[in-house]
Amino acid sequence: MVRPAGAPTSVDTVRALCHDLRQPLAAILLLAGAEGGDVRRRLDGILDQAQWLADMVEGVIGGAAGDLPERVDVVDLASSCVSRAQHTADSQIRFIGTESAMAVAAPVALSRAVSCVLDNALRAAGPDGHVTVDVTGTGHEIIIQVIDDGPGLGYVPIHNSLGLTITRALVSACGGGFELKPGIAGGMNARIVLLEWSSAAVAS
């Protein structure tokens, strides 16, 4: 597994937290202000977003000691990130995942990293765009790909994006690697690479 050269391992925690709180807060406001429809479903959505806010805040207040690397089902984690993002997404989001993909990661840090990348991809894709979140395993590594059909993110200097800086730091905290490349058919392809659980167990 290759970690990008020069990737930062830490960022201003308050600024990073404020950045990450933006999307769930927007979702709560949208769900709370909606009229009609399934009220129970809206309340469940608000509860889910509020729990995610609490997890992030607790992760920052409690420090890294409260979010240690453990066995994580990456398919379930990435799917939850997609579900939360769909409340405010203008773009279409497609999720592709294997039946199970167990990796070693700090769960809150990884969720924040996936959510950061997904938020960037959705802003890049725009109202009529498409974003795909794909989780695959190679036997030694678990790969999360977030692919958009742009071109928005393609015009943003990579090193000037707070979300991508946060992502690199969070993925590094999980012992993983992060890279961002132009997509084959336009847009960008963001890849988070993690050590597969059985491989980590053998290595330890």
Backbone as a printed PyTorch tensor [residue, N CA C, xyz], in Angstrom:
tensor([[[  0.8410,  -1.1740,   0.0000],
         [  0.0000,   0.0000,   0.0000],
         [  0.8840,   1.2350,   0.0000]],

        [[  0.5740,   2.1700,  -0.8840],
         [  1.4230,   3.3530,  -1.0270],
         [  0.6860,   4.5570,  -0.5000]],

        [[  1.2960,   5.2680,   0.4390],
         [  0.7290,   6.5010,   0.9450],
         [  1.3080,   7.6420,   0.1320]],

        [[  0.4590,   8.6190,  -0.2930],
         [  0.9410,   9.7220,  -1.1150],
         [  2.0690,  10.4720,  -0.4240]],

        [[  3.1170,  10.7860,  -1.1900],
         [  4.2550,  11.5110,  -0.6340],
         [  3.8130,  12.8840,  -0.1640]],

        [[  4.3040,  13.2460,   1.0260],
         [  4.0000,  14.5640,   1.5420],
         [  2.6110,  14.7220,   2.1100]],

        [[  1.8470,  13.6210,   2.2430],
         [  0.5030,  13.7360,   2.7710],
         [  0.5570,  14.1320,   4.2340]],

        [[ -0.2050,  15.1570,   4.6310],
         [ -0.1650,  15.6090,   6.0110],
         [ -0.8140,  14.5990,   6.9310]],

        [[ -0.3510,  14.5110,   8.1770],
         [ -0.9240,  13.5790,   9.1330],
         [ -1.8340,  14.2820,  10.1140]],

        [[ -1.8970,  15.6140,  10.0730],
         [ -2.7780,  16.3310,  10.9680],
         [ -3.1900,  17.6520,  10.3340]],

        [[ -4.3600,  18.1570,  10.7470],
         [ -4.8400,  19.4550,  10.3040],
         [ -5.4170,  20.1460,  11.5350]],

        [[ -5.7340,  21.4290,  11.3900],
         [ -6.3910,  22.1640,  12.4600],
         [ -7.6960,  21.4480,  12.7930]],

        [[ -7.7870,  20.8630,  13.9970],
         [ -8.9320,  20.0120,  14.3190],
         [-10.2510,  20.7750,  14.3640]],

        [[-10.2320,  22.0100,  14.8660],
         [-11.4730,  22.7940,  14.9400],
         [-11.9610,  23.1450,  13.5450]],

        [[-11.0450,  23.5880,  12.6920],
         [-11.4150,  23.9400,  11.3170],
         [-11.9060,  22.7020,  10.5640]],

        [[-11.2280,  21.5840,  10.7850],
         [-11.6330,  20.3430,  10.1180],
         [-13.0080,  19.8890,  10.5870]],

        [[-13.2500,  19.9910,  11.8960],
         [-14.5530,  19.5820,  12.4250],
         [-15.6600,  20.4690,  11.8700]],

        [[-15.4400,  21.7870,  11.8400],
         [-16.4460,  22.6950,  11.2880],
         [-16.7530,  22.3510,   9.8370]],

        [[-15.7260,  22.0080,   9.0820],
         [-15.9080,  21.6100,   7.6890],
         [-16.8120,  20.3800,   7.6100]],

        [[-16.5470,  19.3910,   8.4710],
         [-17.2760,  18.1320,   8.3960],
         [-18.6880,  18.2300,   8.9680]],

        [[-18.9380,  19.2210,   9.8280],
         [-20.2740,  19.3910,  10.3920],
         [-21.2520,  19.9990,   9.3890]],

        [[-20.7140,  20.6190,   8.3630],
         [-21.5480,  21.3610,   7.4160],
         [-22.6220,  20.5010,   6.7540]],

        [[-22.2300,  19.3510,   6.2270],
         [-23.1760,  18.5260,   5.4730],
         [-24.2830,  17.9290,   6.3470]],

        [[-23.9570,  17.3070,   7.4990],
         [-25.0440,  16.7760,   8.3210],
         [-25.9720,  17.8590,   8.8710]],

        [[-25.4340,  19.0430,   9.1900],
         [-26.2890,  20.1350,   9.6400],
         [-27.2490,  20.5660,   8.5280]],

        [[-26.7450,  20.6240,   7.3050],
         [-27.5980,  20.9730,   6.1670],
         [-28.6990,  19.9270,   5.9770]],

        [[-28.3540,  18.6620,   6.1780],
         [-29.3360,  17.5890,   6.0390],
         [-30.4190,  17.6940,   7.1100]],

        [[-30.0200,  17.9870,   8.3540],
         [-30.9930,  18.1240,   9.4320],
         [-31.9500,  19.2760,   9.1520]],

        [[-31.4270,  20.4260,   8.6990],
         [-32.2740,  21.5660,   8.3790],
         [-33.2400,  21.2420,   7.2420]],

        [[-32.7490,  20.5260,   6.2390],
         [-33.5920,  20.1520,   5.1040],
         [-34.7020,  19.1990,   5.5330]],

        [[-34.3430,  18.1960,   6.3290],
         [-35.3330,  17.2210,   6.7860],
         [-36.3570,  17.8640,   7.7230]],

        [[-35.8890,  18.7500,   8.6010],
         [-36.7870,  19.3900,   9.5570],
         [-37.7550,  20.3560,   8.8740]],

        [[-37.3210,  20.9820,   7.7780],
         [-38.1540,  21.9590,   7.0950],
         [-39.0580,  21.3800,   6.0240]],

        [[-38.8890,  20.1000,   5.7210],
         [-39.6960,  19.4770,   4.6740],
         [-41.1520,  19.3430,   5.1210]],

        [[-42.0570,  19.4250,   4.1880],
         [-43.4800,  19.2770,   4.4750],
         [-44.0200,  18.0360,   3.7800]],

        [[-44.9910,  17.3880,   4.4460],
         [-45.5970,  16.2040,   3.8580],
         [-44.6450,  15.0210,   3.8820]],

        [[-44.9940,  13.9910,   3.1340],
         [-44.1520,  12.8050,   3.0530],
         [-44.2160,  11.9700,   4.3190]],

        [[-43.2690,  11.0780,   4.4490],
         [-43.2020,  10.1440,   5.5630],
         [-42.5060,  10.8220,   6.7480]],

        [[-43.2850,  11.2350,   7.7420],
         [-42.7300,  11.9450,   8.8910],
         [-41.7790,  11.0480,   9.6750]],

        [[-42.1430,   9.7840,   9.8470],
         [-41.2820,   8.8660,  10.5930],
         [-39.9280,   8.7090,   9.9200]],

        [[-39.9320,   8.6520,   8.5950],
         [-38.6810,   8.5150,   7.8560],
         [-37.8280,   9.7650,   8.0160]],

        [[-38.4540,  10.9480,   8.0080],
         [-37.7040,  12.1880,   8.1980],
         [-37.0950,  12.2410,   9.5850]],

        [[-37.8570,  11.8360,  10.6050],
         [-37.3460,  11.8200,  11.9660],
         [-36.1780,  10.8450,  12.1150]],

        [[-36.2980,   9.6930,  11.4640],
         [-35.1900,   8.7210,  11.5040],
         [-33.9550,   9.3060,  10.8400]],

        [[-34.1590,  10.0560,   9.7530],
         [-33.0350,  10.6970,   9.0670],
         [-32.3750,  11.7420,   9.9470]],

        [[-33.1910,  12.5370,  10.6430],
         [-32.6500,  13.5410,  11.5540],
         [-31.8670,  12.8790,  12.6780]],

        [[-32.4110,  11.7910,  13.2250],
         [-31.7260,  11.0680,  14.2990],
         [-30.3900,  10.5190,  13.8150]],

        [[-30.3610,   9.9780,  12.6080],
         [-29.1330,   9.4200,  12.0470],
         [-28.0740,  10.5100,  11.8820]],

        [[-28.4860,  11.6560,  11.3520],
         [-27.5470,  12.7610,  11.1630],
         [-27.0630,  13.3020,  12.5100]],

        [[-27.9810,  13.3930,  13.4900],
         [-27.5990,  13.8960,  14.8060],
         [-26.6160,  12.9500,  15.4970]],

        [[-26.8270,  11.6500,  15.3370],
         [-25.9070,  10.6850,  15.9280],
         [-24.5280,  10.8030,  15.2960]],

        [[-24.5020,  11.0490,  13.9910],
         [-23.2260,  11.2090,  13.2930],
         [-22.5100,  12.4700,  13.7690]],

        [[-23.2740,  13.5560,  13.9810],
         [-22.6840,  14.7700,  14.5380],
         [-22.0730,  14.4950,  15.9140]],

        [[-22.8150,  13.7600,  16.7480],
         [-22.3300,  13.4460,  18.0900],
         [-21.0580,  12.6060,  18.0250]],

        [[-21.0140,  11.6460,  17.1020],
         [-19.8280,  10.7910,  16.9670],
         [-18.6070,  11.6110,  16.5680]],

        [[-18.8000,  12.5440,  15.6230],
         [-17.6730,  13.3680,  15.1880],
         [-17.1640,  14.2640,  16.3100]],

        [[-18.0920,  14.9130,  17.0010],
         [-17.6970,  15.8090,  18.0860],
         [-16.9890,  15.0220,  19.1850]],

        [[-17.5210,  13.8690,  19.5430],
         [-16.9100,  13.0490,  20.5750],
         [-15.5210,  12.5890,  20.1430]],

        [[-15.3760,  12.2910,  18.8460],
         [-14.0800,  11.8800,  18.3330],
         [-13.0240,  12.9530,  18.4870]],

        [[-13.4400,  14.2170,  18.3050],
         [-12.5010,  15.3330,  18.4430],
         [-12.2300,  15.6360,  19.9140]],

        [[-13.2990,  15.6690,  20.7310],
         [-13.1210,  15.9680,  22.1580],
         [-12.3300,  14.8650,  22.8490]],

        [[-12.6590,  13.6070,  22.5050],
         [-11.9900,  12.4810,  23.1380],
         [-10.6000,  12.2230,  22.6040]],

        [[-10.2810,  12.8220,  21.4630],
         [ -8.9640,  12.6240,  20.8630],
         [ -8.8610,  11.2760,  20.1730]],

        [[ -7.6800,  11.0020,  19.6240],
         [ -7.4660,   9.7820,  18.8430],
         [ -7.6450,   8.5260,  19.6750]],

        [[ -7.4800,   8.6290,  21.0130],
         [ -7.5910,   7.4500,  21.8720],
         [ -8.9860,   6.8450,  21.8240]],

        [[ -9.9880,   7.6600,  21.4630],
         [-11.3490,   7.1520,  21.4060],
         [-11.7150,   6.5570,  20.0610]],

        [[-10.8500,   6.6300,  19.0950],
         [-11.1490,   6.1300,  17.7510],
         [ -9.9570,   5.3300,  17.2290]],

        [[ -9.7040,   4.2100,  17.8870],
         [ -8.5560,   3.3880,  17.5440],
         [ -8.8650,   2.4600,  16.3730]],

        [[ -7.8460,   2.0830,  15.5950],
         [ -8.0610,   1.1340,  14.5040],
         [ -8.6430,  -0.1790,  15.0150]],

        [[ -9.6340,  -0.6770,  14.3130],
         [-10.2830,  -1.9280,  14.6660],
         [-10.8130,  -2.5950,  13.4040]],

        [[-11.4260,  -3.7410,  13.5610],
         [-11.9990,  -4.4620,  12.4260],
         [-13.2770,  -3.7520,  11.9900]],

        [[-13.2880,  -3.2840,  10.7540],
         [-14.4040,  -2.4800,  10.2510],
         [-14.9480,  -3.0930,   8.9640]],

        [[-16.2740,  -3.1890,   8.8770],
         [-16.9150,  -3.6130,   7.6350],
         [-17.0120,  -2.3710,   6.7430]],

        [[-16.1320,  -2.2880,   5.7680],
         [-16.0350,  -1.0870,   4.9370],
         [-17.2650,  -0.9240,   4.0430]],

        [[-17.8620,  -2.0280,   3.6210],
         [-19.0760,  -1.9410,   2.8000],
         [-20.1910,  -1.2690,   3.5860]],

        [[-20.3930,  -1.7150,   4.8190],
         [-21.4410,  -1.1390,   5.6670],
         [-21.1390,   0.3250,   5.9750]],

        [[-19.8780,   0.6420,   6.2640],
         [-19.4940,   2.0150,   6.5930],
         [-19.7040,   2.9410,   5.4060]],

        [[-19.2360,   2.5390,   4.2270],
         [-19.3730,   3.3890,   3.0430],
         [-20.8400,   3.5550,   2.6500]],

        [[-21.6300,   2.4710,   2.8010],
         [-23.0560,   2.5430,   2.4990],
         [-23.7600,   3.5400,   3.4130]],

        [[-23.3680,   3.5880,   4.6880],
         [-23.9500,   4.5460,   5.6290],
         [-23.5950,   5.9800,   5.2310]],

        [[-22.3650,   6.1940,   4.7660],
         [-21.9560,   7.5220,   4.3000],
         [-22.8090,   7.9630,   3.1160]],

        [[-23.0740,   7.0390,   2.1980],
         [-23.9040,   7.3420,   1.0320],
         [-25.3210,   7.6910,   1.4680]],

        [[-25.8760,   6.9110,   2.3960],
         [-27.2450,   7.1550,   2.8740],
         [-27.3750,   8.5400,   3.4890]],

        [[-26.3850,   8.9310,   4.2920],
         [-26.4400,  10.2600,   4.9010],
         [-26.3310,  11.3590,   3.8510]],

        [[-25.4910,  11.1410,   2.8470],
         [-25.2710,  12.1640,   1.8200],
         [-26.4890,  12.3480,   0.9220]],

        [[-27.2930,  11.3100,   0.7610],
         [-28.4230,  11.3780,  -0.1710],
         [-29.4880,  12.3860,   0.2540]],

        [[-29.5200,  12.7560,   1.5230],
         [-30.5290,  13.7020,   1.9900],
         [-30.3470,  15.0820,   1.3730]],

        [[-29.1200,  15.4590,   1.0540],
         [-28.8630,  16.7950,   0.5100],
         [-28.2620,  16.7630,  -0.8920]],

        [[-28.0820,  15.5910,  -1.4660],
         [-27.4090,  15.4700,  -2.7610],
         [-28.3140,  15.8810,  -3.9150]],

        [[-27.7690,  16.6800,  -4.8310],
         [-28.4590,  16.9960,  -6.0800],
         [-28.0820,  15.9900,  -7.1610]],

        [[-26.9010,  15.4310,  -7.0550],
         [-26.4320,  14.4440,  -8.0290],
         [-26.9970,  13.0670,  -7.6960]],

        [[-26.9510,  12.1840,  -8.6710],
         [-27.3330,  10.7970,  -8.4450],
         [-26.1430,  10.0380,  -7.8680]],

        [[-26.3840,   9.2540,  -6.8210],
         [-25.3170,   8.4800,  -6.1880],
         [-25.6080,   6.9960,  -6.3750]],

        [[-24.6160,   6.2830,  -6.8930],
         [-24.7310,   4.8300,  -7.0300],
         [-23.7060,   4.1730,  -6.1220]],

        [[-24.1520,   3.1580,  -5.3830],
         [-23.2440,   2.4500,  -4.4900],
         [-23.0340,   1.0250,  -4.9950]],

        [[-21.7590,   0.6210,  -5.0660],
         [-21.3960,  -0.7350,  -5.4720],
         [-20.4840,  -1.3030,  -4.4060]],

        [[-20.8380,  -2.4510,  -3.8540],
         [-19.9920,  -3.0300,  -2.8240],
         [-20.0240,  -4.5420,  -2.8540]],

        [[-18.9170,  -5.1440,  -2.4510],
         [-18.8790,  -6.5880,  -2.3210],
         [-19.7550,  -6.9730,  -1.1330]],

        [[-19.9760,  -8.2680,  -0.9330],
         [-20.8380,  -8.7220,   0.1610],
         [-20.2700,  -8.2950,   1.5100]],

        [[-18.9560,  -8.3730,   1.6460],
         [-18.2970,  -7.9510,   2.8820],
         [-16.8490,  -7.6080,   2.5720]],

        [[-16.3590,  -6.5580,   3.2110],
         [-14.9670,  -6.1460,   3.0220],
         [-14.4570,  -5.6460,   4.3610]],

        [[-13.7470,  -6.4950,   5.0710],
         [-13.2850,  -6.1620,   6.4120],
         [-11.8630,  -5.5870,   6.3450]],

        [[-11.6970,  -4.4360,   6.9480],
         [-10.3940,  -3.7700,   6.9470],
         [-10.0500,  -3.2930,   8.3470]],

        [[ -8.8090,  -2.8980,   8.5200],
         [ -8.3580,  -2.2910,   9.7680],
         [ -8.4450,  -0.7810,   9.6050]],

        [[ -9.2390,  -0.1290,  10.4550],
         [ -9.4020,   1.3230,  10.3400],
         [ -9.9840,   1.8860,  11.6170]],

        [[ -9.7410,   3.1780,  11.8280],
         [-10.4220,   3.9120,  12.8980],
         [-11.7810,   4.3110,  12.3290]],

        [[-12.8830,   3.7650,  12.8470],
         [-14.1780,   3.9130,  12.1760],
         [-14.6700,   5.3400,  11.9920]],

        [[-14.5420,   6.1970,  13.0140],
         [-15.0160,   7.5720,  12.8640],
         [-14.1450,   8.3270,  11.8660]],

        [[-12.8270,   8.1470,  11.9430],
         [-11.9180,   8.8100,  11.0060],
         [-12.2040,   8.3760,   9.5750]],

        [[-12.4290,   7.0790,   9.3730],
         [-12.6940,   6.5940,   8.0180],
         [-14.0290,   7.1180,   7.5060]],

        [[-15.0420,   7.1480,   8.3590],
         [-16.3390,   7.6830,   7.9440],
         [-16.2230,   9.1520,   7.5480]],

        [[-15.4510,   9.9080,   8.3170],
         [-15.2540,  11.3170,   7.9810],
         [-14.5080,  11.4500,   6.6550]],

        [[-13.5200,  10.5950,   6.4240],
         [-12.7560,  10.6540,   5.1780],
         [-13.6460,  10.3590,   3.9740]],

        [[-14.4400,   9.2970,   4.0670],
         [-15.3350,   8.9390,   2.9600],
         [-16.3510,  10.0490,   2.7320]],

        [[-16.8990,  10.6070,   3.8130],
         [-17.8850,  11.6780,   3.6850],
         [-17.2750,  12.9260,   3.0500]],

        [[-16.0200,  13.2450,   3.4060],
         [-15.3310,  14.3950,   2.7990],
         [-15.1730,  14.2160,   1.2990]],

        [[-14.7040,  13.0350,   0.9040],
         [-14.4960,  12.7690,  -0.5230],
         [-15.8290,  12.7820,  -1.2660]],

        [[-16.8440,  12.1950,  -0.6490],
         [-18.1650,  12.1420,  -1.2860],
         [-18.7510,  13.5420,  -1.4350]],

        [[-18.5680,  14.3840,  -0.4190],
         [-19.0550,  15.7640,  -0.4910],
         [-18.3730,  16.5210,  -1.6250]],

        [[-17.0640,  16.3580,  -1.7530],
         [-16.3330,  16.9940,  -2.8570],
         [-16.8320,  16.5050,  -4.2050]],

        [[-17.0510,  15.1870,  -4.3210],
         [-17.4970,  14.6000,  -5.5890],
         [-18.8790,  15.1120,  -5.9730]],

        [[-19.7690,  15.2300,  -5.0020],
         [-21.1280,  15.7050,  -5.2870],
         [-21.1210,  17.1600,  -5.7280]],

        [[-20.2790,  17.9760,  -5.0880],
         [-20.1780,  19.3750,  -5.4950],
         [-19.5760,  19.4860,  -6.8910]],

        [[-18.6530,  18.5870,  -7.2020],
         [-18.0230,  18.6070,  -8.5240],
         [-18.9900,  18.1530,  -9.6080]],

        [[-19.7760,  17.1260,  -9.3090],
         [-20.6980,  16.5650, -10.3000],
         [-21.8350,  17.5310, -10.6270]],

        [[-22.2960,  18.2670,  -9.6180],
         [-23.3610,  19.2310,  -9.8550],
         [-24.7430,  18.5860,  -9.9070]],

        [[-25.7830,  19.4020, -10.1090],
         [-27.1640,  18.9230, -10.0350],
         [-27.5060,  17.7960, -11.0060]],

        [[-26.8920,  17.7900, -12.1670],
         [-27.2200,  16.7680, -13.1580],
         [-26.1510,  15.6810, -13.2570]],

        [[-25.2190,  15.6860, -12.3190],
         [-24.0990,  14.7540, -12.4000],
         [-24.3640,  13.4230, -11.7250]],

        [[-23.3490,  12.5780, -11.7720],
         [-23.4310,  11.2280, -11.2140],
         [-22.1750,  10.9450, -10.3960]],

        [[-22.3630,  10.2810,  -9.2710],
         [-21.2610,   9.8750,  -8.4090],
         [-21.4130,   8.3980,  -8.0930]],

        [[-20.3150,   7.6680,  -8.1930],
         [-20.3120,   6.2470,  -7.8650],
         [-19.3620,   5.9920,  -6.7090]],

        [[-19.8300,   5.2710,  -5.7080],
         [-18.9940,   4.8360,  -4.5910],
         [-18.8470,   3.3190,  -4.7210]],

        [[-17.6120,   2.8650,  -4.8810],
         [-17.3410,   1.4620,  -5.1880],
         [-16.3540,   0.8920,  -4.1710]],

        [[-16.7400,  -0.1840,  -3.4940],
         [-15.8700,  -0.8330,  -2.5100],
         [-15.4910,  -2.2150,  -3.0350]],

        [[-14.1840,  -2.4500,  -3.1760],
         [-13.6950,  -3.7420,  -3.6670],
         [-12.5460,  -4.2320,  -2.7880]],

        [[-12.2440,  -5.5070,  -2.9010],
         [-11.1340,  -6.0920,  -2.1670],
         [-10.2030,  -6.8320,  -3.1030]],

        [[ -8.9080,  -6.8190,  -2.7860],
         [ -7.9180,  -7.4930,  -3.6270],
         [ -7.3500,  -8.7350,  -2.9540]],

        [[ -7.7920,  -9.0230,  -1.7350],
         [ -7.2070, -10.1210,  -0.9780],
         [ -6.2180,  -9.6250,   0.0580]],

        [[ -5.5950,  -8.4910,  -0.2090],
         [ -4.6600,  -7.8750,   0.7330],
         [ -5.0900,  -6.4610,   1.1220]],

        [[ -5.8570,  -5.8240,   0.2380],
         [ -6.2690,  -4.4470,   0.4690],
         [ -7.7570,  -4.2780,   0.1820]],

        [[ -8.3440,  -3.2990,   0.8410],
         [ -9.7120,  -2.8840,   0.5560],
         [ -9.6370,  -1.4960,  -0.0740]],

        [[-10.3070,  -1.3290,  -1.2080],
         [-10.2360,  -0.0760,  -1.9490],
         [-11.6190,   0.5650,  -2.0130]],

        [[-11.6890,   1.8150,  -1.5760],
         [-12.9070,   2.6110,  -1.7120],
         [-12.6610,   3.6330,  -2.8120]],

        [[-13.4750,   3.5920,  -3.8580],
         [-13.3530,   4.5720,  -4.9360],
         [-14.5950,   5.4410,  -4.9680]],

        [[-14.3910,   6.7520,  -5.0590],
         [-15.4890,   7.7020,  -5.2290],
         [-15.2450,   8.4120,  -6.5500]],

        [[-16.1050,   8.1460,  -7.5040],
         [-15.8950,   8.6080,  -8.8780],
         [-17.0220,   9.5570,  -9.2720]],

        [[-16.6550,  10.7460,  -9.7540],
         [-17.6650,  11.6900, -10.2360],
         [-17.4240,  11.9820, -11.7110]],

        [[-18.4600,  12.5090, -12.3650],
         [-18.3090,  12.8270, -13.7840],
         [-18.0970,  14.3160, -14.0160]],

        [[-17.6830,  15.0440, -12.9390],
         [-17.1820,  16.4210, -12.9910],
         [-17.9650,  17.3720, -13.8790]],

        [[-17.2620,  18.4260, -14.3150],
         [-15.8240,  18.6750, -14.1790],
         [-15.4250,  19.5440, -12.9890]],

        [[-16.3500,  19.8360, -12.0810],
         [-16.0830,  20.8170, -11.0380],
         [-14.7880,  20.6520, -10.2900]],

        [[-14.5530,  19.4600,  -9.7150],
         [-13.3630,  19.2560,  -8.8990],
         [-12.0820,  19.3570,  -9.7160]],

        [[-12.1920,  19.1140, -11.0110],
         [-11.0190,  19.1870, -11.8530],
         [-10.4190,  20.5840, -11.9330]],

        [[-11.2110,  21.6040, -11.5750],
         [-10.7240,  22.9770, -11.6290],
         [-10.2980,  23.4980, -10.2600]],

        [[-10.3680,  22.6450,  -9.2380],
         [ -9.9630,  23.0360,  -7.8920],
         [ -8.5400,  22.5630,  -7.6340]],

        [[ -7.5950,  23.4570,  -7.3130],
         [ -6.2300,  23.0110,  -6.9930],
         [ -6.2690,  22.0190,  -5.8380]],

        [[ -5.7440,  20.8120,  -6.0680],
         [ -5.8550,  19.7270,  -5.0980],
         [ -5.3310,  20.1290,  -3.7310]],

        [[ -4.1830,  20.7690,  -3.6630],
         [ -3.5640,  21.0620,  -2.3800],
         [ -4.2450,  22.2230,  -1.6550]],

        [[ -5.1850,  22.9070,  -2.3330],
         [ -5.8820,  24.0160,  -1.7070],
         [ -7.2560,  23.6250,  -1.1940]],

        [[ -7.6430,  22.3740,  -1.3600],
         [ -8.9520,  21.9240,  -0.9280],
         [ -8.8760,  21.4410,   0.5110]],

        [[ -9.5960,  22.1150,   1.4090],
         [ -9.5840,  21.7160,   2.8160],
         [-10.1030,  20.2990,   2.9820]],

        [[-11.1830,  19.9630,   2.2400],
         [-11.7470,  18.6220,   2.3590],
         [-10.7540,  17.5330,   2.0130]],

        [[ -9.9590,  17.7510,   0.9810],
         [ -8.9870,  16.7400,   0.5720],
         [ -7.8140,  16.6830,   1.5420]],

        [[ -7.4460,  17.8330,   2.1190],
         [ -6.3970,  17.8460,   3.1400],
         [ -6.8540,  17.0670,   4.3680]],

        [[ -8.0960,  17.2820,   4.7690],
         [ -8.6710,  16.5420,   5.8910],
         [ -8.6910,  15.0550,   5.5780]],

        [[ -9.1010,  14.7130,   4.3730],
         [ -9.1780,  13.3030,   3.9860],
         [ -7.8250,  12.6270,   4.1080]],

        [[ -6.7790,  13.2650,   3.6060],
         [ -5.4460,  12.6750,   3.6840],
         [ -5.0450,  12.4160,   5.1380]],

        [[ -5.3330,  13.3880,   6.0160],
         [ -4.9800,  13.2300,   7.4260],
         [ -5.7660,  12.1010,   8.0700]],

        [[ -7.0580,  12.0070,   7.7690],
         [ -7.9110,  10.9840,   8.3750],
         [ -7.5500,   9.5870,   7.8710]],

        [[ -7.2800,   9.4730,   6.5780],
         [ -6.8860,   8.1750,   6.0280],
         [ -5.5400,   7.7520,   6.5900]],

        [[ -4.6340,   8.7090,   6.7570],
         [ -3.3420,   8.4080,   7.3520],
         [ -3.5150,   7.8710,   8.7700]],

        [[ -4.4980,   8.4210,   9.5120],
         [ -4.7710,   7.9490,  10.8690],
         [ -5.2670,   6.5060,  10.8720]],

        [[ -5.7950,   6.0620,   9.7460],
         [ -6.2610,   4.6800,   9.6100],
         [ -5.1600,   3.7700,   9.0650]],

        [[ -3.9660,   4.3290,   8.8310],
         [ -2.8830,   3.5440,   8.2600],
         [ -3.0700,   3.2660,   6.7860]],

        [[ -3.8900,   4.0730,   6.1210],
         [ -4.1940,   3.8360,   4.7140],
         [ -3.5580,   4.8450,   3.7930]],

        [[ -3.8640,   4.7310,   2.5160],
         [ -3.3440,   5.6350,   1.5010],
         [ -4.4750,   6.2980,   0.7490]],

        [[ -4.2250,   7.4960,   0.2420],
         [ -5.2440,   8.2460,  -0.4920],
         [ -4.6310,   8.8560,  -1.7350]],

        [[ -5.3580,   8.7700,  -2.8460],
         [ -4.8950,   9.4110,  -4.0700],
         [ -6.0870,   9.9120,  -4.8700]],

        [[ -5.8570,  10.9430,  -5.6410],
         [ -6.8860,  11.5500,  -6.4720],
         [ -6.3520,  11.6640,  -7.8850]],

        [[ -7.0770,  11.0660,  -8.8350],
         [ -6.6390,  11.0670, -10.2310],
         [ -7.8030,  11.4460, -11.1430]],

        [[ -7.4800,  11.9760, -12.3470],
         [ -8.5460,  12.2320, -13.3190],
         [ -9.2410,  10.9250, -13.6930]],

        [[-10.5570,  10.9860, -13.8370],
         [-11.3160,   9.8030, -14.2370],
         [-11.1110,   9.4760, -15.6990]],

        [[-11.3870,   8.2310, -16.0500],
         [-11.2110,   7.7970, -17.4310],
         [-12.1530,   8.5320, -18.3650]],

        [[-13.3970,   8.7510, -17.9160],
         [-14.3990,   9.4070, -18.7630],
         [-14.7180,  10.8090, -18.2580]],

        [[-13.7310,  11.5030, -17.6970],
         [-13.9490,  12.8310, -17.1450],
         [-14.1280,  12.7600, -15.6440]],

        [[-14.2160,  13.9260, -15.0090],
         [-14.3580,  13.9470, -13.5660],
         [-13.1030,  13.4690, -12.8660]],

        [[-13.2610,  13.0360, -11.6180],
         [-12.1300,  12.5910, -10.8190],
         [-12.4280,  11.2550, -10.1560]],

        [[-11.3560,  10.5520,  -9.8340],
         [-11.4530,   9.2660,  -9.1390],
         [-10.6260,   9.3620,  -7.8630]],

        [[-11.3080,   9.3700,  -6.7210],
         [-10.6350,   9.4110,  -5.4270],
         [-10.5720,   7.9880,  -4.8730]],

        [[ -9.3660,   7.5490,  -4.4550],
         [ -9.1820,   6.1810,  -3.9690],
         [ -8.6150,   6.1900,  -2.5500]],

        [[ -9.3060,   5.4800,  -1.6760],
         [ -8.8160,   5.2340,  -0.3160],
         [ -8.4490,   3.7570,  -0.2460]],

        [[ -7.2180,   3.4720,   0.1400],
         [ -6.7260,   2.0960,   0.1830],
         [ -6.3940,   1.7320,   1.6210]],

        [[ -6.9880,   0.6230,   2.0970],
         [ -6.8140,   0.1710,   3.4730],
         [ -6.2810,  -1.2480,   3.4980]],

        [[ -5.6430,  -1.6030,   4.5740],
         [ -5.1400,  -2.9620,   4.7360],
         [ -6.2930,  -3.8920,   5.0970]],

        [[ -6.4200,  -4.9810,   4.3670],
         [ -7.4690,  -5.9600,   4.6380],
         [ -7.2250,  -6.6200,   5.9990]],

        [[ -8.2970,  -6.9590,   6.6950],
         [ -8.2060,  -7.4280,   8.0780],
         [ -7.2900,  -8.6280,   8.2490]],

        [[ -7.4560,  -9.6620,   7.4320],
         [ -6.6410, -10.8790,   7.5860],
         [ -5.1730, -10.5940,   7.3270]],

        [[ -4.8820,  -9.6960,   6.3770],
         [ -3.4950,  -9.3350,   6.0920],
         [ -2.8680,  -8.6220,   7.2780]],

        [[ -3.6720,  -7.7550,   7.9350],
         [ -3.1590,  -7.0320,   9.1000],
         [ -2.9010,  -7.9930,  10.2540]],

        [[ -3.7710,  -8.9810,  10.3950],
         [ -3.6030,  -9.9510,  11.4730],
         [ -2.3220, -10.7620,  11.2950]],

        [[ -2.0490, -11.1210,  10.0320],
         [ -0.8220, -11.8790,   9.7440],
         [  0.4010, -11.0120,  10.0070]],

        [[  0.3100,  -9.7160,   9.6030],
         [  1.4530,  -8.8100,   9.7510],
         [  1.7800,  -8.5560,  11.2250]],

        [[  0.7340,  -8.5650,  12.0800],
         [  0.9710,  -8.2970,  13.4830],
         [  1.4880,  -9.5220,  14.2170]]])
